[in-house]
Structures are given as structure tokens and as C-alpha cells.
């Protein structure tokens, strides 16, 4: 999945204000990929991926200006990473 790449884009957008490599509009491609791939993972990853999509949808425009938006987006990415990792470990 692509949460690491999304996290990098978020940091570039918010902290570095890099409008080229950290363009939040580009985050949509990552979020959509995470949501689509998450649908094929065991529970609870599909629900988590869907929730992360909504979090992005509600907060992406504040990246670079709103500290609450960066917090909500990074928390959502961290939660998805944890759930996906746990689900993959259970497959062993």
C-alpha cells in the first residue's frame, strides 16, 4: 500500500510548503489507491481505509496552513499503517 508515500507528500506540503512535490492535490491519487487496495485486505483494514479517505477529503485543503488538519491526516495514516501491518501479520 502507499501510506508512506502519502505521508511524505503530507510532510512536504505542510512543513516544507513544497508546492511541487508536496501538492496536496496529488495526495488524491495515493488516497484513492489506499482505499482501493484496502478493500482487498482482511478486516478491519477496508473500514480503516475508507475512514482515511474521508479524513483526507475533509482535511487536505488545510495542509500547509492548519495544524489541526495535519494532525488529523497524519493520525489517520498512522492508524491505517498499524491496522494493515497487524492484518498482514495475521496472514502468517
KAPEZI-V745124 format. One record per residue. N is the residue number from 0. BURIAL is I if it has 24 or more other C-alpha atoms within 12 Angstrom, else O. Layout:
# KAPEZI-V745124
n;burial
N;BURIAL
N;BURIAL
This chain:
# KAPEZI-V745124
n;burial
0;I
1;I
2;I
3;O
4;I
5;I
6;I
7;I
8;I
9;I
10;I
11;I
12;I
13;I
14;O
15;O
16;O
17;O
18;O
19;O
20;O
21;I
22;I
23;I
24;I
25;I
26;I
27;I
28;O
29;I
30;I
31;I
32;O
33;I
34;I
35;O
36;O
37;I
38;O
39;O
40;I
41;O
42;O
43;I
44;I
45;O
46;I
47;I
48;I
49;I
50;I
51;I
52;I
53;O
54;I
55;I
56;O
57;O
58;I
59;I
60;I
61;I
62;I
63;I
64;O
65;O
66;O
67;O
68;I
69;I
70;I
71;I
72;I
73;I
74;O
75;I
76;I
77;O
78;O
79;I
80;I
81;O
82;I
83;I
84;O
85;O
86;O
87;O
88;O
89;O
90;O
91;O
